[in-house]
């Protein structure tokens, strides 16, 4: 198994199949790390997911602005431009829905966070 950050097993002359196997191993390592983070540090995992979703939403908004501004100059049919913008709007709506879900999970985690019995009530 390849350790994270190790690129020694990849060379430019390697076959595409070996590169795909490498990517599969790296992806499985990342997936295991994400599961571990969500299991042992759920609040940190939620914050990370929220940041990822915010980044994705900014990217979609930027792409929508670019489509509106640049596609007409490229002589793309107006119907195609509108359909493209509708698809990006649908994706943005889905990202907003996911973001609301992450915020709800974070709120629930914060509400059920166990208190430290050694600290007096009301101290910060």
Residue pairs with C-beta under 8 A, 6 or more apart in sequence:
1 25
1 29
2 9
2 22
2 25
2 26
2 29
3 29
4 26
4 29
4 30
4 33
9 22
10 18
10 19
10 22
34 45
37 44
37 45
37 48
38 45
42 105
42 109
43 106
43 109
43 110
43 113
46 102
46 105
46 106
46 109
47 106
49 102
50 99
50 102
50 103
50 106
53 95
53 98
53 99
53 102
54 99
56 95
57 92
57 95
57 96
57 99
60 88
60 91
60 92
60 95
61 92
63 88
64 85
64 88
64 89
64 92
67 81
67 84
67 85
67 88
68 81
68 85
71 80
71 81
71 84
72 78
72 81
